[in-house]
């Protein structure tokens, strides 16, 4: 194996073995890591010349990830187009699974870019190639659910989620818990807050993601209580959340957006959930949460399916 191939493969495996948590701090670390490795790879390419097919595929994957963590989605789409070109023009008999992965990656990039129409096009292609007996079938329907949810096409989102909810326990309790959490979010946006609260009050296996799904589960329970008019219960839950927040941030930094959301929720609790009574400094936090392309901006593929800043503004 050449030094160039070795560098590309090691970078690729290092990347895919790192947990993909939607944490801006993790994104910054990934971006720094990828940028240094891509710089090294580009220097080696000047000496080694043309890449082998597999190395080129893996390199494009690294570029896709770099574009995502840098929020330069046009770079990711260009790299995915290169993968499609390599797939269709090479003389190697590729497994259809590889094409499915490319379509799936392209759809995710479109979702990141806010282009749900483009995502739907490639998800349709991915679903046609997916096998109901394999893991990719559920992953495609999960992606399709999120895309339709973000598009506010709730009936279609519900149909995709229904397939995910039928997954057997062999797919892992964390993933099944995520599907049930998504179902609760769906009830919430349909304004069936009592049903949503019933869902959010179930047992979930979120121990492996205490900074993400576990904390957002508590946040969503509070939002449901506010919507059902159970303000004293909501304020009590905010107290529990605040204690958990103080405990967690002693261990490691929380995502910047989650920190802003919790602090705003604490201040809302102090007003009895009357946004009109919030101080100007606290309202500034609400403005920050609505900003785009910042470390604290809302991102897809996170537990925040219901955009918190939009919920507060509608109160």
Kinemage of the C-alpha trace (Angstrom):
@kinemage 1
@onewidth
@group {chain A} dominant
@subgroup {mainchain}
@vectorlist {calphas} color= white
{ca unk a 1} P 0.000 0.000 0.000
{ca unk a 2} L 1.363 3.441 -0.952
{ca unk a 3} L 1.779 6.212 1.604
{ca unk a 4} L -1.070 8.112 -0.078
{ca unk a 5} L -3.474 5.147 0.088
{ca unk a 6} L -2.511 4.506 3.692
{ca unk a 7} L -3.147 8.149 4.649
{ca unk a 8} L -6.583 8.205 2.966
{ca unk a 9} L -7.722 4.891 4.469
{ca unk a 10} L -6.534 5.700 8.002
{ca unk a 11} L -8.274 9.085 7.878
{ca unk a 12} L -11.467 7.479 6.573
{ca unk a 13} L -11.597 4.788 9.273
{ca unk a 14} L -10.690 7.288 11.984
{ca unk a 15} L -13.630 9.402 10.855
{ca unk a 16} L -16.267 6.664 10.587
{ca unk a 17} L -15.307 5.177 13.961
{ca unk a 18} L -15.830 8.524 15.713
{ca unk a 19} L -19.360 8.864 17.148
{ca unk a 20} L -21.359 11.298 14.999
{ca unk a 21} L -22.793 13.539 17.678
{ca unk a 22} L -24.326 16.797 16.456
{ca unk a 23} L -22.157 18.882 18.758
{ca unk a 24} L -20.561 22.090 17.365
{ca unk a 25} L -17.486 21.483 19.541
{ca unk a 26} L -17.094 18.013 17.983
{ca unk a 27} L -17.640 19.594 14.557
{ca unk a 28} L -14.776 22.033 15.168
{ca unk a 29} L -12.486 19.171 16.220
{ca unk a 30} L -13.490 17.133 13.149
{ca unk a 31} L -12.965 20.118 10.843
{ca unk a 32} L -9.489 20.766 12.228
{ca unk a 33} L -8.574 17.067 11.949
{ca unk a 34} L -9.915 16.750 8.399
{ca unk a 35} L -8.312 19.959 7.164
{ca unk a 36} L -4.848 18.888 8.340
{ca unk a 37} L -5.247 15.411 6.816
{ca unk a 38} L -6.603 16.744 3.502
{ca unk a 39} L -3.660 19.157 3.285
{ca unk a 40} L -1.274 16.216 3.795
{ca unk a 41} L -3.140 14.134 1.187
{ca unk a 42} L -3.002 16.955 -1.378
{ca unk a 43} L 0.759 17.260 -0.876
{ca unk a 44} L 1.201 13.516 -1.384
{ca unk a 45} L -0.965 13.629 -4.540
{ca unk a 46} L 1.527 16.032 -6.126
{ca unk a 47} L 4.111 13.254 -5.858
{ca unk a 48} L 1.959 10.135 -6.358
{ca unk a 49} L -0.258 11.404 -9.171
{ca unk a 50} L -3.474 9.589 -10.102
{ca unk a 51} L -5.517 7.907 -7.371
{ca unk a 52} L -6.759 4.318 -7.409
{ca unk a 53} L -10.540 3.962 -7.662
{ca unk a 54} L -11.110 2.981 -4.007
{ca unk a 55} L -8.815 5.745 -2.752
{ca unk a 56} L -10.698 8.289 -4.864
{ca unk a 57} L -14.045 7.076 -3.444
{ca unk a 58} L -12.773 7.385 0.127
{ca unk a 59} L -11.197 10.771 -0.536
{ca unk a 60} L -14.513 12.111 -1.814
{ca unk a 61} L -16.162 10.864 1.368
{ca unk a 62} L -13.645 12.862 3.425
{ca unk a 63} L -14.372 15.948 1.318
{ca unk a 64} L -18.133 15.421 1.831
{ca unk a 65} L -17.625 15.384 5.601
{ca unk a 66} L -15.353 18.426 5.433
{ca unk a 67} L -18.025 20.344 3.524
{ca unk a 68} L -20.675 19.401 6.104
{ca unk a 69} L -18.684 20.386 9.204
{ca unk a 70} L -17.603 23.620 7.445
{ca unk a 71} L -21.209 24.320 6.344
{ca unk a 72} L -19.964 24.552 2.734
{ca unk a 73} L -22.506 22.147 1.305
{ca unk a 74} L -21.691 22.904 -2.354
{ca unk a 75} L -18.283 21.281 -1.720
{ca unk a 76} L -19.994 18.169 -0.329
{ca unk a 77} L -22.372 17.966 -3.301
{ca unk a 78} L -19.479 18.275 -5.754
{ca unk a 79} L -17.645 15.411 -4.018
{ca unk a 80} L -20.814 13.265 -4.047
{ca unk a 81} L -21.194 13.981 -7.784
{ca unk a 82} L -17.628 12.755 -8.233
{ca unk a 83} L -18.557 9.521 -6.440
{ca unk a 84} L -21.545 9.041 -8.755
{ca unk a 85} L -19.302 9.636 -11.756
{ca unk a 86} L -16.770 7.065 -10.504
{ca unk a 87} L -19.557 4.556 -9.850
{ca unk a 88} L -21.108 4.847 -13.310
{ca unk a 89} L -17.894 5.114 -15.382
{ca unk a 90} L -15.600 2.574 -13.720
{ca unk a 91} L -15.454 -0.941 -15.133
{ca unk a 92} L -15.632 -2.499 -11.684
{ca unk a 93} L -18.844 -4.377 -10.818
{ca unk a 94} L -19.946 -2.320 -7.825
{ca unk a 95} L -22.449 -3.640 -5.314
{ca unk a 96} L -25.781 -1.731 -5.503
{ca unk a 97} L -25.318 -1.032 -1.789
{ca unk a 98} L -22.565 1.431 -2.724
{ca unk a 99} L -24.924 3.388 -4.980
{ca unk a 100} L -27.548 3.405 -2.210
{ca unk a 101} L -24.967 4.895 0.182
{ca unk a 102} L -24.113 7.627 -2.318
{ca unk a 103} L -27.792 8.529 -2.812
{ca unk a 104} L -28.262 8.510 0.968
{ca unk a 105} L -25.250 10.813 1.455
{ca unk a 106} L -26.500 13.210 -1.231
{ca unk a 107} L -29.924 13.389 0.428
{ca unk a 108} L -28.319 14.183 3.796
{ca unk a 109} L -26.270 16.984 2.240
{ca unk a 110} L -29.437 18.474 0.724
{ca unk a 111} L -31.138 18.311 4.143
{ca unk a 112} L -28.191 20.099 5.748
{ca unk a 113} L -28.440 22.746 3.021
{ca unk a 114} L -32.168 23.161 3.681
{ca unk a 115} L -33.140 21.725 0.289
{ca unk a 116} L -35.781 19.161 1.264
{ca unk a 117} L -36.972 18.849 -2.364
{ca unk a 118} L -33.507 17.793 -3.522
{ca unk a 119} L -33.259 15.419 -0.578
{ca unk a 120} L -36.595 13.798 -1.443
{ca unk a 121} L -35.421 13.111 -5.010
{ca unk a 122} L -32.361 11.163 -3.881
{ca unk a 123} L -34.156 9.469 -0.992
{ca unk a 124} L -36.620 8.082 -3.552
{ca unk a 125} L -33.698 6.552 -5.442
{ca unk a 126} L -32.156 5.182 -2.244
{ca unk a 127} L -35.437 3.612 -1.098
{ca unk a 128} L -35.810 1.786 -4.430
{ca unk a 129} L -32.425 0.144 -3.841
{ca unk a 130} L -32.966 -0.620 -0.142
{ca unk a 131} L -33.723 -4.138 1.057
{ca unk a 132} L -36.501 -4.534 3.696
{ca unk a 133} L -34.453 -7.332 5.259
{ca unk a 134} L -31.377 -5.125 5.754
{ca unk a 135} L -30.404 -2.221 7.962
{ca unk a 136} L -30.289 0.258 5.069
{ca unk a 137} L -34.075 -0.014 4.661
{ca unk a 138} L -34.719 1.453 8.126
{ca unk a 139} L -31.988 4.066 7.752
{ca unk a 140} L -33.532 5.295 4.495
{ca unk a 141} L -37.012 5.511 6.031
{ca unk a 142} L -35.590 7.312 9.067
{ca unk a 143} L -33.953 9.861 6.745
{ca unk a 144} L -37.190 10.164 4.763
{ca unk a 145} L -39.147 10.748 7.986
{ca unk a 146} L -36.818 13.578 9.029
{ca unk a 147} L -36.930 15.166 5.587
{ca unk a 148} L -40.739 15.123 5.518
{ca unk a 149} L -40.880 16.359 9.129
{ca unk a 150} L -38.604 19.304 8.295
{ca unk a 151} L -40.812 19.959 5.226
{ca unk a 152} L -43.884 19.946 7.526
{ca unk a 153} L -45.385 17.157 5.405
{ca unk a 154} L -46.644 15.337 8.486
{ca unk a 155} L -48.813 12.579 6.881
{ca unk a 156} L -45.859 11.432 4.771
{ca unk a 157} L -43.511 11.707 7.757
{ca unk a 158} L -45.886 9.506 9.776
{ca unk a 159} L -45.892 6.800 7.066
{ca unk a 160} L -42.093 6.558 7.058
{ca unk a 161} L -41.925 6.594 10.852
{ca unk a 162} L -44.508 3.798 11.095
{ca unk a 163} L -42.075 1.502 9.267
{ca unk a 164} L -39.249 2.467 11.646
{ca unk a 165} L -41.403 1.838 14.723
{ca unk a 166} L -41.913 -1.779 13.628
{ca unk a 167} L -38.155 -2.482 13.807
{ca unk a 168} L -37.217 -5.469 16.016
{ca unk a 169} L -35.102 -5.084 19.163
{ca unk a 170} L -32.093 -6.470 17.284
{ca unk a 171} L -31.620 -2.970 15.854
{ca unk a 172} L -30.668 -1.726 19.317
{ca unk a 173} L -32.624 -0.038 22.076
{ca unk a 174} L -31.052 3.375 21.505
{ca unk a 175} L -32.234 3.485 17.898
{ca unk a 176} L -35.701 2.210 18.817
{ca unk a 177} L -35.879 4.868 21.543
{ca unk a 178} L -35.024 7.517 18.944
{ca unk a 179} L -37.928 6.352 16.775
{ca unk a 180} L -40.323 6.591 19.734
{ca unk a 181} L -38.958 10.045 20.560
{ca unk a 182} L -39.597 11.066 16.930
{ca unk a 183} L -43.170 9.765 17.267
{ca unk a 184} L -43.663 11.987 20.324
{ca unk a 185} L -42.303 15.005 18.417
{ca unk a 186} L -44.753 14.239 15.622
{ca unk a 187} L -47.668 14.327 18.095
{ca unk a 188} L -46.335 17.614 19.463
{ca unk a 189} L -46.272 19.410 16.091
{ca unk a 190} L -49.759 18.016 15.411
{ca unk a 191} L -50.710 19.890 18.621
{ca unk a 192} L -51.856 16.751 20.390
{ca unk a 193} L -49.865 17.773 23.456
{ca unk a 194} L -51.403 15.295 25.907
{ca unk a 195} L -50.563 12.390 23.612
{ca unk a 196} L -47.072 13.811 23.071
{ca unk a 197} L -46.531 14.078 26.836
{ca unk a 198} L -47.688 10.481 27.248
{ca unk a 199} L -45.053 9.419 24.677
{ca unk a 200} L -42.294 11.570 26.205
{ca unk a 201} L -43.056 10.131 29.671
{ca unk a 202} L -42.168 6.573 28.594
{ca unk a 203} L -38.858 4.877 29.384
{ca unk a 204} L -36.127 5.689 26.851
{ca unk a 205} L -32.661 4.193 26.490
{ca unk a 206} L -30.703 7.449 26.115
{ca unk a 207} L -27.927 6.796 28.635
{ca unk a 208} L -25.276 6.829 25.894
{ca unk a 209} L -26.283 10.342 24.809
{ca unk a 210} L -26.729 12.303 28.043
{ca unk a 211} L -25.742 15.582 26.346
{ca unk a 212} L -28.199 15.058 23.505
{ca unk a 213} L -31.393 13.016 23.500
{ca unk a 214} L -31.503 12.541 27.285
{ca unk a 215} L -31.515 16.273 27.998
{ca unk a 216} L -33.849 17.122 25.103
{ca unk a 217} L -36.318 14.543 26.386
{ca unk a 218} L -36.628 16.624 29.573
{ca unk a 219} L -36.945 19.827 27.542
{ca unk a 220} L -39.772 18.379 25.445
{ca unk a 221} L -41.611 17.191 28.564
{ca unk a 222} L -41.534 20.790 29.839
{ca unk a 223} L -42.829 22.157 26.523
{ca unk a 224} L -45.725 19.686 26.642
{ca unk a 225} L -46.621 20.701 30.209
{ca unk a 226} L -46.635 24.378 29.202
{ca unk a 227} L -48.877 23.636 26.213
{ca unk a 228} L -51.334 21.672 28.370
{ca unk a 229} L -51.463 24.539 30.887
{ca unk a 230} L -49.728 22.609 33.674
{ca unk a 231} L -47.448 25.527 34.587
{ca unk a 232} L -46.577 24.519 38.210
{ca unk a 233} L -45.524 21.056 36.944
{ca unk a 234} L -43.516 22.678 34.134
{ca unk a 235} L -41.711 24.976 36.603
{ca unk a 236} L -40.927 21.968 38.825
{ca unk a 237} L -39.487 20.117 35.805
{ca unk a 238} L -37.347 23.163 34.955
{ca unk a 239} L -35.822 22.925 38.446
{ca unk a 240} L -34.913 19.278 37.835
{ca unk a 241} L -33.475 20.169 34.421
{ca unk a 242} L -31.387 22.995 35.911
{ca unk a 243} L -29.836 20.652 38.477
{ca unk a 244} L -29.059 18.093 35.755
{ca unk a 245} L -27.570 20.864 33.597
{ca unk a 246} L -25.275 22.081 36.402
{ca unk a 247} L -24.179 18.500 37.090
{ca unk a 248} L -23.427 17.690 33.449
{ca unk a 249} L -21.464 20.804 32.588
{ca unk a 250} L -19.012 20.065 35.407
{ca unk a 251} L -18.017 16.908 33.551
{ca unk a 252} L -17.719 18.275 29.998
{ca unk a 253} L -18.929 21.275 27.973
{ca unk a 254} L -22.453 21.053 26.619
{ca unk a 255} L -23.287 22.116 23.052
{ca unk a 256} L -23.575 25.905 22.916
{ca unk a 257} L -27.136 25.810 21.598
{ca unk a 258} L -28.323 23.419 24.312
{ca unk a 259} L -26.793 25.710 26.952
{ca unk a 260} L -28.607 28.748 25.499
{ca unk a 261} L -31.901 26.828 25.347
{ca unk a 262} L -31.694 25.622 28.955
{ca unk a 263} L -30.779 29.075 30.295
{ca unk a 264} L -33.680 30.610 28.373
{ca unk a 265} L -36.019 27.887 29.648
{ca unk a 266} L -34.911 28.591 33.238
{ca unk a 267} L -35.655 32.301 32.776
{ca unk a 268} L -39.017 31.499 31.195
{ca unk a 269} L -39.864 29.377 34.237
{ca unk a 270} L -39.133 32.324 36.506
{ca unk a 271} L -41.730 34.395 34.598
{ca unk a 272} L -44.341 31.625 34.795
{ca unk a 273} L -43.742 31.042 31.073
{ca unk a 274} L -44.745 34.558 30.034
{ca unk a 275} L -42.254 35.611 27.321
{ca unk a 276} L -43.461 39.229 27.525
{ca unk a 277} L -41.888 39.435 31.012
{ca unk a 278} L -38.419 38.357 29.860
{ca unk a 279} L -35.584 40.853 30.256
{ca unk a 280} L -33.944 42.376 27.178
{ca unk a 281} L -30.716 40.451 27.846
{ca unk a 282} L -32.675 37.179 27.871
{ca unk a 283} L -34.527 38.149 24.672
{ca unk a 284} L -31.102 38.555 23.067
{ca unk a 285} L -30.560 34.817 23.680
{ca unk a 286} L -33.785 34.145 21.786
{ca unk a 287} L -32.486 36.193 18.852
{ca unk a 288} L -29.216 34.243 18.902
{ca unk a 289} L -31.081 30.931 18.736
{ca unk a 290} L -32.794 32.079 15.533
{ca unk a 291} L -29.543 33.011 13.772
{ca unk a 292} L -28.140 30.892 10.939
{ca unk a 293} L -24.671 29.513 10.182
{ca unk a 294} L -23.410 29.991 13.748
{ca unk a 295} L -22.128 27.418 16.238
{ca unk a 296} L -25.361 27.895 18.191
{ca unk a 297} L -27.680 27.747 15.161
{ca unk a 298} L -30.318 25.056 14.793
{ca unk a 299} L -29.063 21.965 12.932
{ca unk a 300} L -30.897 19.006 11.397
{ca unk a 301} L -30.206 15.457 12.615
{ca unk a 302} L -30.271 16.562 16.270
{ca unk a 303} L -32.822 15.805 19.028
{ca unk a 304} L -34.239 19.321 18.490
{ca unk a 305} L -36.902 18.357 15.970
{ca unk a 306} L -39.137 21.092 17.361
{ca unk a 307} L -37.183 24.329 16.908
{ca unk a 308} L -37.105 25.854 20.375
{ca unk a 309} L -36.806 29.511 19.310
{ca unk a 310} L -39.841 29.173 17.036
{ca unk a 311} L -41.876 27.583 19.840
{ca unk a 312} L -41.071 30.488 22.215
{ca unk a 313} L -42.005 33.087 19.592
{ca unk a 314} L -45.398 31.420 19.086
{ca unk a 315} L -46.220 31.357 22.823
